[in-house]
Amino acid sequence: MTRILVWAFLLLAQTTLAQSKGQLIIFTQSDKPISQHFERESLPKIQQYAQERGLQIIRKEVKDGAPEEVTLTPQIIFQNHLGRSIYRGRYLTIDRLTNFIRTVTNAPQGIATNPVTQYPITEIGRTMVGAPIKITNLEGALPELFDAAAFEKEARTALAQGFKQLQVKANFDLPTRARLFYMDYHPYLGEDGQFYLSAKLFSMFSCAKEVYATETAFKGSWQNREAVFQEAAARMEGIAFAQLKNLKVGDAFETIPGDVPVKSWETLGLNLPSAPNNKILAADLKGKLPNYWNFEKALPDGSPIIQFNFGAPVDHYAGEVRQLNMHLALAKGQQLQGATGFVVVNANSVTMGDAVLDDHIFNDYLHTANFPKASYEFKITKAPAKWAIEEPQNIELEGTFTMVGKSIPLTAKGRIAAIADPDGTPRLQVNGQFLLPLKEGFGISGPDGPSPAKDELQFYINLILEPGKKSEKMADTSFKMETAEASSNTNVEAEEGASTHFLKWFAASPMYKAKGTFEDWEVTHFEMPNGDVEQMQAEVSVTMNSVWERSKLLVKHLKEEDYLDVSNYSTASVVVNHVVEEGNGLFRADALVTLLGISQTVPLYFKVVSYAPFTVEGTAMLNRSDFGVGKGGKSKSIKEEVEIQFYWSLPNS
């Protein structure tokens, strides 16, 4: 893995802001239904993206021959002068595909196999299909002298006997081109001696959401448990192979017949493109470099500022970070040696191009509700003693990386080049890479695969720093996305010196605590005769499409018909009147809430934070079912009560 990292970094360091656009090579069998479905549903979107990004699309029919690495259709490959990468993902998930293109542009996939043992596998044409098995611990009324290891061995033997197409191989190297379906089996023994076995099937493209789960468990007597495992294996195998033709999900593919000739990339005219003629913009920058540098916005060409991936063979799990702040303070004499700085990342801006996977990352790994930021505070410990401005400089950084409330020492390597805009404004181009030990450093388990590939994340950095001002604290950084603080207190504390307002909401289920906001709302009418709070009246309008939460998938659900139905009900309104002082500075008011066309009066409680300017903070509790929010069956586990919190200042008061 180290050799792969060094190779990728050296190539990355050769690039500048102007990158090779690259090529998308698409292999299909246009006379077959899955390729036809791909051409209808996905290809137009891919062509539009390619046009926007300046990518060349090359179409190939496999009947004319295909390289050994191409084992199915539709198959998408990205290549540029740095290398070639094969897309392993659902062709219907366009965001995942574009994420793949962005993350391999500067860091092509590595080549590796996964050594496995006792692995169910079969070959269909050129394609290898496997089904890794997980058996959870037996639950329920355990028999006396129960041997868990013997039970699992017995279960795996019975499952192997139940398969019709899959064959269990003892030891072999699993290639990255294999298509996998993960089978999870959950055994349970009842007090009456009945043995139950439920099962789930996961695609290799999403470990967060199953593609199938048994509605009714397989069952039989404890003495007949082997037959139950065999029945379950046959059923799950059939479900897995049915997914290979399922056009709705995107796991479908067509195998390539064995009589299709194997031809090299070069024979098919698919040589890697030539390297772009990138040149750092020349300018006399000596004596013109400022001491302080900041990064606070995306690169002008839209390329990833930080991208990451696991090592081969699980490097198809890749993504990027889209929001960060960076500050660099040069050492005395505008030198790199001894320079200090920090990077602060918005954890909610991490994406792998798949909403389900992103939710899984936010909630189960990064816990962004409690840890919205990750950071790296560093010092440049290795650099040339004197900075030769006209040449890119290799550097090494040492510092402390903090994530999910834990801090570890981290060393990173990089390269800094001084460049200039056409008007002579200096810039610093920064490339870098580091390995983040997820398992050892943070106790985070990666995807199914071999160690250390699944236990470490490889990060690549590519950004431009602009002249800035001195910043001594990481706390000085902020992000637009950070609008919902992790809080459930009824008495809302406004940020010190706050000059804005917020409207937050909190909802919960047994599995998830949602904390969000409405980004677009306004007080359309306000009056308070003689400054008497008890005579106050106000009207509020809320744009429902502005609902926000850190989970993109949840936001999508909230906007649908069963929830906020934003396409039919674009706004909600609140009319506040009948204010009464409750004592100890607390006021109670009637709030007539109109939501989804339904009006209900609910009590609203608030305190006056300031009279100059007039500022209030408060809370209300809504019963979502009173307004028909979450009327579908999927909402049964969500609590009825939704807490609303607000903070508002009267403008120019």
ZIDARA-V698955 format. One line per field, one symbol per residue. psi: psi as a letter, one per 40 degrees, with the letter a starting at -180 (. if undefined). A space follows every 50 residues. Layout:
BEGIN
psi->???
END
This chain:
BEGIN
psi->ddddddddddddeeiadhihdiihhhhigeeidddddddddddddddddd ddefihhhhhhedeiiideheiiihhhhiaedahhhhgiheegddddddd ddeedegiiihiihhiighhiihhbehhhigihhhiihiaghiifhhddd ddddddddddddiddihhidhihhideihihhhhhgihhideehhihiii hhieehedhieihhdhiiiaiddfdddddddddddddddddddeehedde eiihihidehihiidddeffihiiiighhhhhigeheehidiiiheiiid eeihdhiiiiihefeegiaihehihihhhiihffidheiiaihhhhdeeh ieehdddddddddddefeddgeiiihhihhehiidhhhdeiihhihihah hhifeihiihhiiahhhhiiideehiihhhiiiihhgddddefhhaihai iedeeihhihhhihiihaihhehdeeiiiddgehigiehdghhiihehea iihiihiiidehhhhaihdhiihehhigheehdeeiiihhhhhdeehiid hdddddddeidebefdddgdiiihhhafhhheifehihihhhhhhfehhi hiihhiihdiegihhiiaiihihdddefhfeideedehidhhhhiihhhh hf.
END
